[in-house]
Amino acid sequence: MAVYLDNAATTLPCEPAVSAVFDCMVEDYGNPSSLHKLGVIAEQRLTEARKSIAAALVCDPQCITFTSGATECNNTAIIGAARNYGKRKKKIVVSAIEHPSVAEPIKYLEEKEGFEVVRIKPSRNGEIAAEDFIDAVDENTCLVSCMMVNNETGAIQPVRRIFSHVKRNFPDCITHCDAVQGFMKLPIKSAELFADVIVVSGHKVYAVKGVGAMYIRKGIRIAPLLMGGGQEKGMRSGTESVPLIAGFGAAVRSLMPNMNVAYSNAEQIRAYLLKKLSKLEYITVNSATENSSPYIINFSVRGIRSEIMLHYLESKEIYVSSGSACSKGAHSSVLSAIGVPDKLADSAIRVSLSRATTMGEIDLLVNVLQEGYQSLAKTK
Ligand code: PMP
């Protein structure tokens, strides 16, 4: 039986999500902008999903915009905030360990639009020091961006501390949080986070790929990227993907009551994995255990390159990631930012848990890892 331990890359869609997608394809297939009955039903499907995402973020459903995924949300938020708030204030402060869907649009603003960008480096445990971040923000800053949980190491960032300080001192500065790896794992209350924009993705929470949502605080003006029919209150033109959105809502509803149980289960599984790994002298753990999501564990198998071990595990139907799936084998900028030496970074493996991961699966992983190390180390 396959052991899937790459849940930070994507998750297996849950049954309620799949049925909602199916129902919206075969029955409730209307266009939510149509005025007839099928359109109204499709619109109701959107409303129901919007309420579910809003409940999970503790906000008004009016603040939720659906898009094609977190990449689109992050691009819209960053470029859209820079357009409206960055005419005179030309500075952006961002963590140095953001996902490319944040880092790249910011690099674009730096290279093409004349913004000054300050990138705040994390310490060895993967965490950004809130003070470093706060010190870099001034009255010329139009945007700050800090992710909630790093997708490669699991490090939880002090977003609330940073944003509360920024909003108190510079209320016009936009605060943006990519919460993709924290959503439905850590509790998120939009108001308490002091975030103007919060970005989440469906396929990391047992929904289908190609749908995401962003919370935009009331009164904040983000310029939309797409022009057209004015759907999503003008924030995101294009006919809404009702099936994917309904599936996202259904997945969130089914996760809501069990978030805490799932989190403590993940903590136990991580502790079990780390205990087993600590007995293997060739393993270096790159993730911290404090202030770190239990769902993501990054470690290096010294002397064996990531892809080699990844494919060995794959040959035994165990699926993990090397660094992050998005970097497709490229050198991890996150691991180098936290000071992991290149050699160790080249042998990094990321294991990411789901709510259903069992101790038995961890036993299998560690057994095959040991077997793999013994056979691969010999052939070196
Ligand atoms: N941000 C983070 C932290 C992520 O892990 C990912 C997914 N790899 C994204 C953004 C992009 O999400 P999506 O696939 O929905 O575009």
Residues whose N, C-alpha, C, O or C-beta is under 5 A from the ligand:
A	BS01	PMP	A8 G69 A70 T71 H99 S101 V149 N151 D178 V180 Q181 S201 V211 G212
